[in-house]
Amino acid sequence: MRSAARMKGGPARPLAWLGSGLALAAVCLAAGAAPAAADPGPPHINHLFVIVLENENAENTFGAVPPAPYLGTTMRNAGAFIPNYNGIGHQSLDNYLALVSGQPPNLATQADCLLYTEMTPLMTNSDGVAVGQGCVFPRSVQTVANQLENSGHSWRGYMQDMANSVSAGEPATCRHPTLNGQDTTQSARPTDQYAARHDPFVYFHSIIDYATCQRNVVDLANLPEDLKKEATTPEYDFITPDLCADGHDATCADPTAPGGFAGINAFLSHWVPLIEASPAYRDHGAILVTFDESESGAESCCNEPIGPNTFNNGGPQPGNGGGKVGAVVVSPCVRPGTVTQVPYNHYSTLRWTEDNFGLAHLADAGTEGLAPFGTDVFSKPSCETAEEEAQARANAKTRLQVRPRRTPQGRQRVFRFRLVSDVPACSVGAAVRFAGHRAKSNRSGRAHLKARPRRAGRLVAVARPAGCPLAKARVRVLSRRGG
């Protein structure tokens, strides 16, 4: 729980509400009202791929004519669209750090750490927030990568162009500026567009001081080989495109490559299908695509704490956050076309990731009232692939119930049907035909229609769920003489 000095929120409710709430519950139970079924929560994701892009407003990215149609149309239609997803600050680096550690902005990270300086924390709060200024956090400050590794899970950060400067004597893995020296990756070069400030893992001594950094903070070129088998694909994959492919540079330093939204479109249309074709993705995988911060505006959401290391989370822009950027999640556990209006931010993503892997909440990922992703995003908890879902439909057992089961000949009646199936999708929107009439089942599998059977005998009602076995019900029609 956050201290009062760092919390945003409404006043505490008086205790009187508790008594009235208990009284209302007692009335409902006395009336026989059944309590609402608990939401089982989102499914477990076995392999998470996080792709972070740069500096765009949600209204531009996901407008009527998306400038990167693979993201704004193809992925959006195939997955869950989160229009109210927000960054947590300005400029870039503080957002990347929040995604993997929950640490809030400080004056140095808000300025993208032109000098790769040690952080000098005065203290670490009880909530895990390091209070101080600087860029490279001390060993005591943990990230989700440390959490995963310490609990037996696998992870990797894939950084495009990280190995492009090997010829200049720089390492191919765990590449970062010299401690307390200048960051020379702030500007792109035609042959090297890696940006250390978009690689959050190299800002923590708990990673760079150990061999895990060389093993796991690697060039993006390693990803295709890792994707070949589920066993070689990390459970947590953080992917950073280079300064052209992430949309940061409108004009690419490499004249042969596109920048801006065109660069985003080219990157996603190549890498996302590659991930989706992998065994790891098909087995309860998920891809999250979002942006670090908006181009303009510093809106916030989700009870984002203020400070303690800066007077304004928005940095150079007045405001408490990083603006509305939007996000898309595609997964076998997401029903295509899902849209949620629930607000989320980078701390929400970290909190959900930690919940998914059974980890504690780091720093501001533990903010009181912060919502992780739920079934509003992961809207298909069964996580069946299209092929598995089709097979399940074909093998489903469906049964049609009808009332009344007996009716006099020539009398108009309302007939009520209920379609029951072990595959919920088979009971929704099915055509029910009876006595020359047609109705469609609702979300509960129920339908009704009026009919006036003209002949005595037995009438058969037939329900035809799309892609599922048909189901039948019979009604006995009595003659006017009583049959």
C-alpha positions as CSV (number, residue, x, y, z in Angstrom):
1,M,0.0,0.0,0.0
2,R,1.3,3.4,-0.8
3,S,1.9,6.1,1.8
4,A,-0.6,9.0,1.9
5,A,1.9,11.4,0.5
6,R,2.3,9.4,-2.7
7,M,-1.3,8.4,-3.3
8,K,-3.9,9.9,-5.6
9,G,-7.5,9.0,-4.8
10,G,-10.8,9.9,-3.2
11,P,-11.5,10.4,0.5
12,A,-11.9,7.4,2.8
13,R,-15.5,6.2,3.2
14,P,-17.0,6.4,6.7
15,L,-17.6,3.0,8.4
16,A,-21.3,3.5,8.2
17,W,-21.4,2.1,4.7
18,L,-20.3,-1.3,6.1
19,G,-23.5,-1.7,8.1
20,S,-25.8,-0.7,5.3
21,G,-23.9,-3.0,2.9
22,L,-24.3,-6.0,5.3
23,A,-28.0,-5.1,5.7
24,L,-28.5,-5.1,2.0
25,A,-26.8,-8.4,1.6
26,A,-29.0,-9.9,4.3
27,V,-32.1,-8.8,2.4
28,C,-30.9,-10.3,-0.8
29,L,-30.1,-13.6,0.8
30,A,-33.4,-13.6,2.6
31,A,-35.1,-13.1,-0.8
32,G,-33.2,-16.1,-2.2
33,A,-31.0,-14.0,-4.5
34,A,-28.0,-16.0,-5.5
35,P,-24.6,-14.3,-5.2
36,A,-22.9,-13.4,-8.5
37,A,-20.4,-15.9,-9.8
38,A,-16.8,-14.9,-9.1
39,D,-14.8,-14.0,-12.1
40,P,-12.2,-16.8,-12.4
41,G,-9.7,-14.2,-13.8
42,P,-7.6,-14.3,-16.9
43,P,-5.9,-17.5,-18.1
44,H,-2.2,-18.3,-17.4
45,I,0.0,-17.1,-20.3
46,N,2.9,-19.4,-20.8
47,H,5.0,-17.2,-23.1
48,L,4.6,-13.4,-23.1
49,F,6.1,-11.2,-25.9
50,V,6.2,-7.4,-25.1
51,I,7.0,-5.1,-28.1
52,V,7.5,-1.4,-27.2
53,L,7.3,1.3,-29.9
54,E,7.9,5.0,-29.7
55,N,6.2,8.4,-29.2
56,E,2.7,8.2,-30.8
57,N,-0.7,9.4,-29.6
58,A,-3.4,6.7,-29.6
59,E,-5.8,8.9,-31.6
60,N,-3.2,8.9,-34.5
61,T,-2.2,5.3,-34.3
62,F,-5.7,3.9,-34.1
63,G,-7.5,6.5,-36.1
64,A,-10.1,6.0,-38.9
65,V,-7.2,5.4,-41.4
66,P,-4.4,3.9,-39.3
67,P,-0.9,5.0,-40.6
68,A,0.5,1.6,-39.6
69,P,-2.3,-0.7,-40.8
70,Y,-0.8,-3.9,-39.6
71,L,-1.1,-2.7,-36.0
72,G,-4.1,-0.4,-36.3
73,T,-6.2,-2.7,-38.4
74,T,-4.9,-6.3,-38.7
75,M,-3.7,-6.8,-35.1
76,R,-6.5,-4.7,-33.6
77,N,-9.1,-6.8,-35.4
78,A,-7.4,-10.1,-34.5
79,G,-7.0,-9.3,-30.8
80,A,-7.9,-7.0,-27.9
81,F,-7.7,-3.3,-28.4
82,I,-7.0,-1.2,-25.3
83,P,-7.7,2.5,-26.3
84,N,-7.2,3.9,-22.8
85,Y,-3.7,2.6,-22.2
86,N,-1.3,5.3,-20.9
87,G,2.4,5.9,-20.5
88,I,3.6,6.9,-17.0
89,G,5.9,9.8,-17.8
90,H,8.1,11.6,-20.3
91,Q,10.6,11.1,-22.0
92,S,11.4,7.5,-23.1
93,L,13.6,5.9,-20.5
94,D,11.3,6.3,-17.4
95,N,8.6,4.4,-19.3
96,Y,10.8,1.4,-20.2
97,L,12.1,1.2,-16.6
98,A,8.5,1.2,-15.3
99,L,7.6,-1.7,-17.5
100,V,10.2,-4.0,-16.0
101,S,10.8,-2.6,-12.5
102,G,7.9,-0.4,-11.4
103,Q,10.3,2.3,-10.5
104,P,8.9,5.8,-11.1
105,P,10.6,8.7,-12.9
106,N,13.5,10.7,-11.6
107,L,15.0,13.8,-13.1
108,A,17.8,11.9,-14.8
109,T,15.6,9.1,-16.3
110,Q,13.1,11.8,-17.5
111,A,16.0,13.3,-19.5
112,D,16.9,9.9,-21.0
113,C,20.2,9.7,-19.2
114,L,22.5,11.4,-21.6
115,L,25.2,10.5,-19.1
116,Y,25.1,6.9,-17.9
117,T,25.5,7.8,-14.2
118,E,25.1,5.8,-11.0
119,M,21.9,6.4,-9.1
120,T,22.5,7.7,-5.7
121,P,19.5,6.6,-3.6
122,L,19.0,8.2,-0.3
123,M,16.8,5.4,0.8
124,T,14.4,2.7,-0.5
125,N,10.8,3.1,0.6
126,S,8.8,0.3,2.2
127,D,7.0,0.0,-1.1
128,G,10.3,-0.7,-3.0
129,V,10.7,2.7,-4.6
130,A,14.3,3.9,-4.7
131,V,14.4,7.5,-3.6
132,G,17.2,9.4,-5.3
133,Q,18.6,10.6,-8.7
134,G,20.5,8.9,-11.4
135,C,20.4,6.3,-14.1
136,V,21.8,2.9,-13.0
137,F,20.0,1.5,-10.1
138,P,21.9,-0.3,-7.3
139,R,21.9,-4.1,-6.9
140,S,19.2,-4.0,-4.3
141,V,16.7,-2.7,-6.9
142,Q,15.1,-5.7,-8.6
143,T,13.4,-6.1,-12.0
144,V,10.8,-8.6,-13.3
145,A,13.8,-10.3,-15.0
146,N,15.4,-11.0,-11.5
147,Q,12.1,-12.2,-10.2
148,L,11.6,-14.6,-13.1
149,E,15.1,-16.0,-12.9
150,N,15.0,-16.4,-9.1
151,S,11.7,-18.3,-9.3
152,G,12.8,-20.7,-12.1
153,H,11.3,-18.9,-15.1
154,S,13.2,-17.9,-18.3
155,W,13.5,-14.5,-19.8
156,R,15.3,-12.6,-22.5
157,G,15.5,-9.0,-23.9
158,Y,15.8,-8.9,-27.6
159,M,17.3,-5.6,-28.9
160,Q,17.4,-4.8,-32.6
161,D,20.9,-3.7,-33.8
162,M,22.6,-4.4,-30.4
163,A,25.3,-6.4,-32.2
164,N,25.8,-3.9,-35.0
165,S,28.8,-2.3,-33.5
166,V,30.9,-5.4,-32.8
167,S,33.3,-4.3,-35.5
168,A,33.9,-1.1,-33.5
169,G,34.9,-3.2,-30.5
170,E,31.6,-3.1,-28.6
171,P,30.0,-6.2,-27.2
172,A,27.3,-8.1,-29.0
173,T,25.3,-8.7,-25.8
174,C,24.5,-6.6,-22.7
175,R,25.7,-3.5,-24.6
176,H,25.6,-0.3,-22.6
177,P,27.6,2.9,-22.2
178,T,30.6,3.2,-19.9
179,L,29.5,3.8,-16.3
180,N,29.5,7.6,-15.6
181,G,30.3,8.2,-19.3
182,Q,28.4,9.6,-22.2
183,D,25.7,7.6,-23.9
184,T,26.8,7.5,-27.5
185,T,23.7,5.6,-28.7
186,Q,21.4,8.6,-28.3
187,S,21.5,9.3,-32.1
188,A,21.1,6.7,-34.8
189,R,23.9,5.9,-37.3
190,P,23.2,4.4,-40.8
191,T,24.6,1.1,-39.7
192,D,23.7,1.1,-36.0
193,Q,20.4,2.3,-34.6
194,Y,20.5,0.6,-31.2
195,A,19.4,2.9,-28.3
196,A,20.5,2.0,-24.8
197,R,17.7,4.1,-23.4
198,H,15.2,1.7,-25.0
199,D,16.9,-1.3,-23.3
200,P,15.7,-1.1,-19.7
201,F,17.7,-4.1,-18.5
202,V,21.1,-2.3,-18.7
203,Y,20.0,0.3,-16.1
204,F,20.2,-2.2,-13.2
205,H,23.3,-3.4,-11.4
206,S,21.2,-6.4,-10.4
207,I,21.5,-7.4,-14.1
208,I,24.6,-5.9,-15.7
209,D,26.9,-7.0,-12.8
210,Y,26.1,-10.7,-13.5
211,A,26.5,-13.2,-16.4
212,T,22.7,-13.2,-16.9
213,C,23.1,-9.9,-18.8
214,Q,25.4,-11.6,-21.4
215,R,23.1,-14.6,-21.7
216,N,19.8,-12.8,-21.8
217,V,20.2,-9.2,-23.1
218,V,20.9,-10.0,-26.8
219,D,20.4,-8.9,-30.3
220,L,17.0,-9.4,-31.9
221,A,18.7,-11.7,-34.5
222,N,18.7,-14.4,-31.9
223,L,14.9,-14.6,-31.7
224,P,14.1,-16.8,-34.8
225,E,16.4,-19.6,-33.5
226,D,14.8,-19.4,-30.0
227,L,11.3,-19.6,-31.5
228,K,11.9,-22.9,-33.2
229,K,11.1,-24.9,-30.1
230,E,8.9,-24.1,-27.1
231,A,11.6,-25.3,-24.8
232,T,14.1,-22.7,-26.2
233,T,11.6,-19.8,-26.2
234,P,11.8,-17.8,-23.0
235,E,8.6,-17.4,-20.9
236,Y,9.1,-13.6,-20.9
237,D,10.4,-11.9,-24.0
238,F,10.9,-8.1,-24.2
239,I,11.5,-6.8,-27.7
240,T,12.8,-3.4,-28.7
241,P,13.0,-2.4,-32.4
242,D,15.7,-0.1,-33.5
243,L,15.2,3.7,-33.9
244,C,13.7,3.4,-37.3
245,A,11.5,0.3,-36.8
246,D,10.0,1.6,-33.5
247,G,8.8,4.8,-35.2
248,H,11.1,7.1,-33.2
249,D,12.9,8.6,-36.2
250,A,10.5,9.8,-39.0
251,T,13.4,9.6,-41.4
252,C,15.6,6.6,-41.0
253,A,19.4,7.1,-40.7
254,D,19.7,4.0,-42.9
255,P,18.4,5.4,-46.3
256,T,17.3,1.8,-47.3
257,A,14.9,1.4,-44.4
258,P,11.6,3.2,-43.6
259,G,11.1,5.3,-40.5
260,G,8.0,6.6,-38.6
261,F,4.8,4.6,-39.0
262,A,6.1,2.9,-42.1
263,G,9.0,1.5,-40.1
264,I,6.5,0.3,-37.4
265,N,4.4,-1.4,-40.1
266,A,7.3,-3.1,-41.7
267,F,8.7,-4.4,-38.3
268,L,5.4,-5.7,-37.0
269,S,4.3,-7.3,-40.3
270,H,7.6,-9.3,-40.3
271,W,8.1,-10.2,-36.6
272,V,4.5,-10.8,-35.4
273,P,3.7,-13.5,-37.9
274,L,7.0,-15.2,-37.0
275,I,6.1,-15.2,-33.3
276,E,2.5,-16.4,-34.0
277,A,3.8,-19.3,-36.0
278,S,6.0,-20.5,-33.1
279,P,5.0,-23.5,-30.8
280,A,5.4,-21.2,-27.8
281,Y,2.9,-18.7,-29.0
282,R,0.4,-21.3,-29.9
283,D,0.5,-22.8,-26.4
284,H,-1.1,-20.0,-24.4
285,G,1.1,-17.3,-25.7
286,A,0.4,-13.6,-26.0
287,I,1.9,-10.6,-27.8
288,L,1.5,-7.1,-26.3
289,V,2.3,-4.1,-28.5
290,T,2.3,-0.6,-27.0
291,F,4.2,2.7,-27.0
292,D,6.5,4.1,-24.4
293,E,4.8,7.6,-24.3
294,S,2.5,9.8,-26.3
295,E,3.9,12.4,-28.7
296,S,1.9,15.1,-26.9
297,G,0.0,15.3,-23.6
298,A,0.8,13.9,-20.2
299,E,-2.5,12.3,-19.2
300,S,-2.4,9.6,-16.5
301,C,-4.6,7.0,-15.1
302,C,-4.9,4.2,-12.6
303,N,-4.1,6.1,-9.5
304,E,-0.6,6.7,-10.7
305,P,1.5,8.0,-7.7
306,I,3.3,11.3,-7.8
307,G,7.0,11.5,-7.2
308,P,9.0,11.1,-5.0
309,N,11.9,11.8,-7.3
310,T,10.3,14.4,-9.5
311,F,7.8,17.2,-9.1
312,N,6.1,16.3,-12.4
313,N,5.8,12.8,-13.8
314,G,5.2,14.3,-17.3
315,G,8.7,15.7,-17.3
316,P,8.8,18.5,-19.9
317,Q,5.1,18.3,-20.4
318,P,2.8,19.4,-17.5
319,G,0.9,16.4,-16.2
320,N,1.1,13.3,-14.0
321,G,1.7,10.7,-16.7
322,G,2.9,9.8,-20.2
323,G,-0.3,10.4,-22.2
324,K,-2.7,8.0,-23.9
325,V,-0.9,5.7,-26.3
326,G,-3.2,2.7,-26.7
327,A,-2.2,-1.0,-26.8
328,V,-3.1,-4.2,-28.6
329,V,-2.9,-7.8,-27.3
330,V,-3.1,-10.8,-29.6
331,S,-3.3,-14.3,-28.2
332,P,-5.1,-17.6,-28.6
333,C,-6.6,-16.5,-25.2
334,V,-8.2,-13.4,-26.8
335,R,-11.3,-13.4,-28.9
336,P,-10.8,-11.4,-32.1
337,G,-12.4,-8.0,-32.1
338,T,-12.3,-7.6,-28.3
339,V,-12.3,-4.0,-27.1
340,T,-12.0,-2.9,-23.4
341,Q,-12.5,0.6,-22.1
342,V,-10.7,-0.1,-18.8
343,P,-7.8,2.2,-18.3
344,Y,-4.3,0.7,-18.0
345,N,-0.7,1.8,-17.9
346,H,2.8,0.4,-17.8
347,Y,2.5,-0.4,-14.1
348,S,-0.7,-2.4,-14.9
349,T,1.3,-4.4,-17.4
350,L,4.0,-5.2,-14.9
351,R,1.4,-6.0,-12.2
352,W,-0.4,-8.4,-14.5
353,T,2.9,-10.0,-15.6
354,E,3.8,-10.6,-12.0
355,D,0.4,-12.0,-11.2
356,N,0.6,-14.3,-14.2
357,F,4.0,-15.8,-13.1
358,G,3.1,-15.8,-9.4
359,L,5.5,-13.0,-8.4
360,A,5.4,-10.2,-5.9
361,H,4.6,-6.6,-7.0
362,L,7.6,-4.4,-7.5
363,A,7.5,-0.7,-6.5
364,D,4.6,1.2,-8.2
365,A,3.2,-2.1,-9.7
366,G,1.9,-2.5,-6.2
367,T,-0.1,0.8,-6.2
368,E,-3.4,0.5,-4.3
369,G,-6.3,0.2,-6.7
370,L,-4.1,-0.6,-9.8
371,A,-5.9,-3.0,-12.0
372,P,-4.0,-5.7,-13.9
373,F,-5.4,-7.1,-17.2
374,G,-8.4,-9.3,-16.7
375,T,-10.9,-11.2,-18.8
376,D,-11.8,-7.9,-20.4
377,V,-8.5,-8.3,-22.3
378,F,-8.1,-12.1,-22.2
379,S,-11.6,-12.7,-23.4
380,K,-11.3,-16.4,-24.4
381,P,-10.0,-18.1,-21.3
382,S,-10.1,-21.5,-23.0
383,C,-7.2,-20.3,-25.1
384,E,-8.1,-22.7,-28.0
385,T,-6.6,-22.0,-31.3
386,A,-8.9,-21.7,-34.3
387,E,-8.3,-25.3,-35.3
388,E,-8.9,-26.5,-31.7
389,E,-12.0,-24.4,-31.4
390,A,-13.4,-25.8,-34.7
391,Q,-12.6,-29.4,-33.6
392,A,-14.3,-28.8,-30.2
393,R,-17.4,-27.4,-32.0
394,A,-17.5,-30.5,-34.3
395,N,-17.3,-32.8,-31.3
396,A,-19.7,-30.9,-29.0
397,K,-22.7,-32.5,-27.5
398,T,-25.7,-30.3,-28.0
399,R,-29.2,-30.7,-26.6
400,L,-32.4,-28.7,-27.2
401,Q,-35.0,-28.3,-24.6
402,V,-38.5,-27.0,-25.3
403,R,-41.6,-25.9,-23.3
404,P,-44.4,-26.7,-23.4
405,R,-43.8,-30.3,-24.5
406,R,-47.5,-30.8,-25.2
407,T,-49.9,-28.4,-26.9
408,P,-53.5,-28.6,-28.3
409,Q,-53.9,-28.6,-32.1
410,G,-54.8,-25.2,-33.6
411,R,-54.0,-23.1,-30.5
412,Q,-51.3,-20.4,-30.7
413,R,-48.7,-20.7,-28.0
414,V,-45.4,-19.2,-27.1
415,F,-42.7,-22.0,-27.3
416,R,-39.6,-21.5,-25.3
417,F,-36.3,-23.2,-26.2
418,R,-33.0,-23.6,-24.5
419,L,-29.9,-24.9,-26.3
420,V,-27.4,-26.6,-24.0
421,S,-23.8,-27.5,-25.1
422,D,-20.5,-28.5,-23.5
423,V,-19.0,-25.8,-25.8
424,P,-20.5,-22.5,-24.8
425,A,-20.1,-21.0,-28.3
426,C,-22.4,-23.7,-29.7
427,S,-25.4,-22.4,-27.7
428,V,-25.1,-18.8,-28.8
429,G,-26.7,-17.4,-31.9
430,A,-28.0,-20.7,-33.2
431,A,-31.0,-20.8,-35.6
432,V,-34.0,-22.6,-34.1
433,R,-36.7,-23.8,-36.5
434,F,-40.1,-25.0,-35.4
435,A,-43.5,-25.3,-37.1
436,G,-42.5,-23.1,-40.0
437,H,-41.0,-20.4,-37.8
438,R,-37.5,-19.4,-37.0
439,A,-35.8,-17.8,-34.0
440,K,-32.2,-17.3,-32.8
441,S,-30.7,-18.2,-29.4
442,N,-29.4,-15.5,-27.2
443,R,-26.2,-15.4,-25.1
444,S,-27.8,-17.8,-22.6
445,G,-28.8,-20.2,-25.4
446,R,-32.5,-19.3,-25.0
447,A,-35.0,-18.5,-27.8
448,H,-38.8,-18.2,-28.1
449,L,-41.3,-18.0,-30.9
450,K,-45.1,-18.1,-31.4
451,A,-46.6,-21.0,-33.4
452,R,-50.1,-22.5,-34.0
453,P,-49.6,-26.2,-34.8
454,R,-52.3,-27.2,-37.4
455,R,-52.0,-31.0,-37.3
456,A,-52.0,-33.5,-34.4
457,G,-48.9,-35.6,-33.9
458,R,-45.3,-34.8,-33.2
459,L,-43.5,-31.7,-34.3
460,V,-39.7,-31.5,-34.3
461,A,-37.7,-28.4,-33.5
462,V,-34.2,-28.2,-34.9
463,A,-31.3,-26.0,-33.7
464,R,-28.4,-25.5,-36.0
465,P,-25.4,-24.0,-34.2
466,A,-22.7,-22.8,-36.6
467,G,-20.0,-25.5,-36.9
468,C,-21.6,-27.6,-34.2
469,P,-23.8,-30.7,-34.3
470,L,-27.5,-30.0,-34.6
471,A,-29.9,-30.6,-31.7
472,K,-33.6,-31.6,-31.8
473,A,-36.6,-31.3,-29.5
474,R,-40.1,-32.8,-30.0
475,V,-43.5,-31.4,-29.1
476,R,-46.6,-33.6,-29.0
477,V,-49.6,-31.8,-30.6
478,L,-52.9,-33.1,-29.2
479,S,-56.0,-33.3,-31.5
480,R,-59.0,-31.1,-30.7
481,R,-60.8,-34.2,-29.2
482,G,-58.0,-34.5,-26.7
483,G,-55.8,-36.8,-28.7
